[in-house]
Amino acid sequence: MSKTLPEIQSFARIKVIGVGGSGKGAINHMISSNLKGIDFIAMNTDTQDLHNCLASKKIHLGKNLTKGLGAGMDPEVGRKSAEETKEEIQDAVKGADIVFIACGMGGGTATGAAPVIAKAAKEEGILTVAIVTKPFFFEGQKRATIAEGGLVELEKEVDALIAIPNDRLLSVIDRNMSVKDAFKMVDEVLKQAVDGIADIIKTAGTINLDFADIKRVLKDSGTALIGIGTASGENRAIEAAKAAISSPLLDVSINGAKGLLYAIYGNENLSMFEVSEAAKVITESVDKDATIIFGIVNSDTLKKDEMKIVVIATKFPSNYRMPLHRSSEPVYMNIDSEKLKLESVAEEKVEKNEEKKSEEKKVKFKEDKEEREDLNIKESISSFIKNKRPEPTISEAEEKIKSRLELNNELDEDNLLDIKRMRKVKEEKGGKGSIFLEEVEDEEEDDDWNMLPPFLRKKK
């Protein structure tokens, strides 16, 4: 039977910081799921969103900068907001042994603020782990680019960065699942990742793992991957192990990892043979010289025939990176500086050509728009002056209206709409009256005067 250590016996104090809107959703889900032994802190530039968080500790980032209105998808605003509030952030994380930063990358607040928050925690000597999600492909290239830049900055400031690709979840969800439920699943994935590590620290096992083991694997490890697999039945050990190392939580394969921690959870009928089977599947997937730490926990929270395995892989080669979107194999960067320079020049030329084309399109659009507006004015005036008294020529009417519009810089669609409304009024009155006010004798009493748009009111 698993036994969660009482707080008085726990040597590790765990804090989870939810940053931005996605972070708020994640910690709300963790709190609603009744995760124990964890302090939750919400941080956001958006006060309305912050108000809807269940965390007992809430920090408004950038009070003076954003005035509570959010970062507007601008990471620079998020960064400056966190820097403005850095002292409050440091006070909030003090006393923690491990801090998890949970958020979704690609927005303004989390992308910009998370690196500042991580730096503040590390400066306090705290083991700092970021567990973040990368945007769905349908959220657009701009958000994806922002997320990629944010991940680079965040990795510089944390001990370990676990990035979970939302796109991978699409392979396991039901086709009929609603958008709302899909994003709830993202919150569940973040919860599992935090709980997977926190539970190892908090729970006593047959072969025990503790905070020192976690710290040894995660400290200054850079990129980290986490996988959780569950299975039941005759081959549950192998199936759970395979599910853990190919979990949707894993962005790529764990091949190449030089640091590995895994915990096997089972009930009282967990056999040593099953432990051996699972261990073989997992250890064969990492570097042969990897540092491996494992634990066994008899859990009373699992179903009768269920087995769960949590895998944390770290310390990947220095030329390893996580791709932003779907991938099933690790990606290694072989950097040729000369080639990189040539590619950069080529990209710059393409960008300049695109800018030139864009500018030409804008000029053409402006010319076409002006031509359409002139045509609309002519048609509107022709309609207005037809059967009116006195009946000026088309050119006279056009000159009068255009000169008044241009004089007041009011040649826009709103004024054309006013002219159309005047035409309707005149038609309803049987075509009587004039659109020009030189004929109006009593301006205050005449209906024509009151119905005219302001730019056509010309006193004698």
Secondary structure, DSSP 4 states (H G I P E B T S, - for coil): --EEPPTTT-S--EEEEEEHHHHHHHHHHHHHTT--SEEEEEEESBHHHHHT---SEEEETTHHHHTTB--TT-HHHHHHHHHHTHHHHHHHHTT-SEEEEEEETTSSHHHHHHHHHHHHHHHTT-EEEEEEEE--GGG-HHHHHHHHHHHHHHHHH-SEEEEEEHHHHTTTS-TT--HHHHHHHHHHHHHHHHHHHHHHHHEE-SB---HHHHHHHHTT-EEEEEEEEEEESTTHHHHHHHHHHT-TT-SS--TT-SEEEEEEEE-TT--HHHHHHHHHHHHTTS-TT-EEEEEEEE-SSS-TTEEEEEEEEE---TTEE--SS--SS-EE----HHHHHHHHHHHHHHHHHHHHHHHHHHHHHHHHHHHHHHHHHHHHHHHHHTT-SS---HHHHHHHHHHHHHHTT--SHHHHHHHHHHHHHHHHTTT-S-SSGGG-S-TTT-HHHHHS-GGG----
